[in-house]
Amino acid sequence: MSFTFGDFDTDSLGLIATLRELPSVDGLQLETLEAVGTDGRVLGGTTRSGSSFTFDVILEGRSPEEAAAHREAIALALDPARGEQRLTFDAAPGWQWAGILSAAIRWQRVTWDAGAGYKLRADVTFDALEAFGRPVVDEVWQYLTPGTRKVKRTKGNARSYPTVEVEGTLTAEQKVTVTVGDLVVDVSGPLQTGQVLRLDYDKFDFGRWVGPLKAASVVRGMSTLDRAEMWPGEEVTFKIATTGTLTRTALVANSRRQ
């Protein structure tokens, strides 16, 4: 029974941290409109406001001073001034959320003597501003030649928007055609050696990259801005064709859990 938040691990202080609830489809809200002339409403869509995770945390010290030191260390590690941090917990192994402390930690004494130990107990609540968890290690399919492949997501339980990466060389007159499921998009050159053409449908960011730096947007060179998507357990076609030269292509699932 534990969690990690950024670099902090509850096991480092010998804490007992029990997740009170593990929600599914958390933060779901329905957007509806009145249907004039009927007795019902019309569904406009759905939104996800985020997820919330509350842990029942027990700390113990061999002395009042040690218990106090543990309490102070927790407050330091979870300080919301640090911003969002990677949150993982043993109830969902292999998955992570971007979380932040969202409520005061109010410690109460459980036992407070040398015989039974100096124990404090409190709820620790994190909010994840994105409702979906992400895998610690995601599924990636990489190939060194153009072609048509069938791929299938196995992680997560929600629709995801993948990322496509292409390396090679294209002149301004050449193009690469990317197919992911029902989506077919042409992207015109140029693409130079050492650059990566990255179509990130999760962040909706499309460009040519050199290492960690984005060299240019390719939006104007794309035939469509329709969104590629993948569902777990459903096979999709991943196809790359080009009039230029290709040295590597990859499809990143960007898997999600709700």
C-alpha positions in Angstrom: 0.0 0.0 0.0 1.9 3.0 -1.3 2.2 5.8 -3.8 4.9 7.9 -5.4 4.6 11.6 -6.2 7.5 12.9 -8.3 10.6 11.8 -6.5 8.8 11.0 -3.2 8.0 7.4 -2.3 5.8 6.7 0.7 7.9 3.6 1.4 10.9 5.9 2.1 9.2 6.9 5.4 7.5 3.6 6.1 4.1 5.1 5.6 0.9 3.1 5.1 -1.0 4.7 2.2 -4.3 3.1 1.2 -6.3 4.4 -1.8 -9.8 4.9 -0.6 -11.5 4.6 -4.1 -10.3 3.8 -7.6 -12.7 5.6 -9.9 -13.6 4.7 -13.4 -14.7 7.3 -15.9 -14.0 9.9 -13.3 -15.0 13.5 -13.8 -17.7 12.6 -16.4 -20.1 15.4 -17.2 -23.0 15.4 -19.7 -23.6 18.5 -21.7 -27.4 18.6 -22.6 -29.9 21.1 -24.0 -33.6 21.4 -23.4 -35.6 19.7 -26.3 -38.4 22.2 -26.9 -41.7 20.5 -27.3 -40.6 17.3 -25.8 -40.3 15.9 -22.2 -36.6 15.2 -22.6 -33.2 16.7 -23.3 -30.8 16.5 -26.2 -27.2 15.2 -25.6 -24.7 17.8 -26.7 -21.6 15.9 -25.7 -19.5 14.8 -22.7 -16.6 16.3 -20.9 -14.0 15.0 -18.4 -13.1 17.4 -15.7 -10.3 15.3 -14.2 -9.8 12.6 -11.5 -9.3 12.7 -7.8 -7.5 10.2 -5.6 -7.6 10.2 -1.8 -5.2 8.1 0.3 -5.7 7.1 3.9 -2.1 7.7 5.2 -0.7 6.5 8.5 2.8 7.6 9.7 4.6 6.4 12.7 7.7 7.6 14.7 9.7 6.0 17.5 9.4 9.4 19.3 7.2 12.5 19.0 10.2 14.2 17.3 10.5 11.5 14.7 6.7 11.5 14.0 6.9 15.3 13.6 9.9 15.0 11.2 7.9 12.6 9.1 4.9 14.9 9.0 7.1 17.8 7.9 8.8 15.7 5.3 5.5 14.8 3.8 4.3 18.4 3.6 7.6 19.4 2.0 7.4 16.6 -0.6 3.8 17.2 -1.6 3.8 21.0 -1.5 1.5 22.1 -4.4 4.0 24.9 -5.2 6.0 22.1 -6.9 3.2 21.9 -9.5 1.9 18.8 -11.2 4.1 15.7 -10.6 3.9 12.1 -11.7 1.6 10.1 -9.4 1.7 6.3 -9.3 0.2 3.9 -6.9 0.1 0.1 -6.3 -3.6 -0.2 -7.1 -2.9 0.6 -10.8 0.6 -0.8 -11.5 2.2 0.4 -14.7 0.0 3.6 -14.9 0.6 7.2 -14.0 -1.3 10.4 -13.6 -0.2 14.1 -13.5 -1.4 15.0 -10.1 -1.2 17.8 -7.6 -2.1 18.0 -3.9 -5.6 19.5 -3.7 -6.7 19.6 -0.1 -5.2 20.3 3.4 -3.6 17.4 5.2 -5.2 17.3 8.7 -3.3 14.9 10.9 -5.0 13.2 13.9 -3.4 11.2 16.6 -4.0 7.4 16.5 -1.7 6.4 19.4 0.7 8.7 21.2 2.9 6.8 23.7 6.1 4.9 23.8 4.4 1.6 24.1 2.0 1.8 21.2 4.1 4.2 19.1 3.5 7.8 17.9 1.1 7.5 15.0 -0.7 10.1 13.0 -3.4 9.6 10.4 -4.8 11.8 7.6 -6.4 11.8 4.2 -4.1 12.9 1.4 -6.0 14.0 -1.8 -4.5 14.5 -5.3 -6.3 16.0 -8.3 -5.4 14.9 -11.8 -6.4 17.7 -14.1 -6.5 15.2 -17.0 -9.0 12.5 -16.3 -7.0 9.8 -18.0 -4.0 7.8 -16.7 -1.0 7.2 -19.0 1.1 4.1 -19.1 4.6 4.3 -17.6 5.8 2.4 -20.7 3.6 2.8 -23.8 3.2 0.6 -26.9 5.4 1.7 -29.8 5.6 0.1 -33.3 8.8 0.9 -35.3 9.7 0.0 -38.8 12.7 0.8 -41.1 10.8 0.6 -44.4 7.6 1.8 -45.9 4.7 -0.6 -46.0 1.3 -1.7 -44.6 1.0 -3.2 -41.1 -1.7 -4.3 -38.8 -1.3 -3.1 -35.2 -3.5 -3.5 -32.1 -3.4 -1.7 -28.8 -3.4 -3.9 -25.7 -3.0 -1.2 -22.9 -5.7 0.9 -21.4 -9.5 1.1 -21.7 -10.2 4.3 -23.6 -9.8 5.8 -27.0 -6.3 7.3 -27.7 -4.9 9.7 -30.3 -1.6 8.3 -31.5 1.7 9.9 -32.6 3.3 9.2 -35.9 7.0 9.8 -36.5 8.8 9.6 -39.9 12.5 10.0 -40.6 14.1 10.2 -44.1 14.5 12.8 -46.8 11.9 14.7 -48.8 12.2 17.5 -51.3 9.7 20.3 -51.3 8.0 18.5 -54.3 7.8 15.1 -52.5 5.3 13.9 -49.9 4.6 11.1 -47.4 1.2 9.5 -47.1 0.2 8.3 -43.6 -2.7 5.9 -42.9 -3.8 5.2 -39.4 -7.1 3.3 -39.4 -9.7 5.4 -41.3 -7.4 8.5 -41.4 -5.3 9.1 -44.6 -3.2 12.2 -44.6 -0.6 13.5 -47.1 2.2 15.6 -45.8 4.4 17.5 -48.2 8.2 18.0 -47.8 10.8 19.1 -47.3 12.3 16.8 -44.7 16.0 16.8 -44.1 18.4 14.2 -42.7 18.4 14.5 -38.9 14.8 15.8 -38.8 11.8 14.0 -37.5 8.4 14.6 -39.0 6.0 14.2 -36.0 2.3 14.1 -36.2 1.1 14.2 -32.6 -2.7 13.7 -32.6 -2.7 13.6 -28.8 -1.4 17.1 -28.4 -2.6 18.2 -31.9 1.0 19.3 -32.7 2.4 18.7 -36.2 5.9 19.7 -37.1 9.5 18.9 -38.1 11.7 18.4 -35.1 15.5 18.4 -34.6 16.1 16.6 -31.3 14.0 18.4 -28.6 13.5 21.5 -30.8 10.6 22.1 -33.2 12.1 23.4 -36.4 8.8 24.2 -38.2 5.1 23.5 -38.4 3.8 21.3 -41.2 0.1 22.1 -40.8 0.0 24.0 -44.1 1.4 21.0 -45.8 -1.2 18.5 -44.5 -4.1 17.4 -46.6 -6.4 17.1 -43.6 -6.5 17.9 -39.9 -8.9 15.1 -39.1 -7.8 13.2 -36.0 -6.3 9.7 -35.9 -7.6 7.5 -33.2 -7.1 4.0 -31.8 -9.2 1.8 -29.5 -7.8 -0.9 -27.3 -8.4 -4.4 -28.7 -9.2 -3.2 -32.2 -6.8 -3.8 -35.0 -6.0 -0.8 -37.2 -4.0 -0.4 -40.4 -0.7 1.6 -40.1 0.6 2.4 -43.6 3.4 4.6 -44.8 4.0 5.5 -48.4 6.3 8.1 -49.8 7.7 9.6 -53.0 10.9 10.3 -51.1 13.3 8.2 -48.9 12.2 6.7 -45.6 14.7 5.4 -43.0 12.4 5.0 -39.9 8.8 5.3 -39.0 7.0 4.8 -35.7 3.5 4.7 -34.3 3.1 5.6 -30.6 -0.2 4.5 -29.1 -0.5 7.3 -26.5 -2.6 4.8 -24.5 -5.1 6.0 -21.9 -6.9 4.5 -18.9 -10.2 5.9 -17.5 
